[in-house]
Amino acid sequence: MVEYVGRFAPSPTGPLHFGSLVAALASYMEARAAKGKWLVRMEDLDRPREQPGTTDDILRALERLGLGWDGPVLYQSARAERYRGVLGDLLARGFAYPCACTRRELEDSALALDGARIYPGTCRAGLPADKPARAIRLRTHDAPIGFADAIQGWMEQRVESEVGDFVLRRADGIVAYQLAVVLDDMDQGVTHVVRGADLLDSTCRQIHLQRLLGARLPHYAHVPVAVNAAGEKLSKQTGARPLDLSDPQRELARARRFLGQSEDRWDLARVPRARSLAPGG
C-alpha cells in the first residue's frame, strides 16, 4: 500500500487567520487519521507580496496550535532551477508556448468561473510579428477532465473552453501557482490534497498538467472556505483578523465546529458539502 502523504501550503503574505486554520486543521487531521505524513510547504515565490518574518510566524503558530509536521519545510523559493527545467522541457515538447498578450488585450475575453479571463488562443500558433514574449502558457484540450472530490462530489471541466491555455510563467518572470504546486506535490510524493474549495476550479488544470508530466494523481478533498458577512473569502485583503494564539484551544474548537466535527473524533464525511460557509462564534 502507498503511504498517505498530505500537506499544508500557506503563502507568507500575512499571519494565519481562521480560514487558514480550517485548511490546516482539515489536512492535518485527515493525515493523522490515516496514520500518514503531514508536510508543510511555504508558497513563497511571490516575493513582492511576502511580509518579512511571516514565514517564521506561521510556523510558530502551527506549533502553538499543536499541528506538528513531518520532515523539513519545503520552500518554493529554493526550487527555481527545478521549475525552470520542467518549463523548458514542456516548451521543447510543444506542450507550452510563449505568449505576448497583455491583460489589457484580454479584457474583452469571456470570464471563467474563478473570475479570470478565458484565454482565446491568440498566440497558440506563434507570436504576432514584432511582439516579444511575456508569459508562457500550457496548451489545453477540450476533452472533459473529471475527478471525484471526497467532499464536493464529482467535478468536471473542459479546460480549453472554460479556462483556456493557462499561464505557467508570468510576465514578471515568476513561476505560476499551477506549475509550482503540481511539481511540488509530485516531488514530495503527496497522495492526498485536502485544501479550501476556492482551489476547486484549479484542480482540472492541475490534473491536465500532472498527466503531461506522468505524475501520480492525488486524491482530492476540498473543504468549505470561510467567508465574512459579505460572502468574501477571509483573507488579509478582506480584513481577516489573525488567530488569537493566546487561546489556541478556542480557535481549534471553532475550526472543528466549522468542519462539522466532534471534539474527540475526525470524520471527513461530516465536513459540510459546501463551497463556502460563514464561521460561527
Secondary structure as UniProt FT lines:
FT   STRAND          5..8
FT   HELIX           18..33
FT   TURN            34..35
FT   STRAND          37..42
FT   HELIX           47..49
FT   TURN            52..53
FT   HELIX           54..64
FT   TURN            65..66
FT   STRAND          74..75
FT   HELIX           76..78
FT   HELIX           80..92
FT   TURN            93..94
FT   STRAND          96..99
FT   HELIX           104..106
FT   TURN            107..108
FT   TURN            113..114
FT   TURN            122..125
FT   TURN            129..130
FT   STRAND          135..138
FT   STRAND          145..149
FT   TURN            150..152
FT   STRAND          153..157
FT   HELIX           159..162
FT   STRAND          166..169
FT   TURN            171..172
FT   HELIX           177..188
FT   STRAND          192..196
FT   HELIX           197..202
FT   HELIX           203..213
FT   STRAND          219..223
FT   STRAND          225..227
FT   TURN            229..230
FT   TURN            236..239
FT   TURN            245..246
FT   HELIX           248..258
FT   TURN            259..260
FT   HELIX           268..270
FT   STRAND          276..277
//
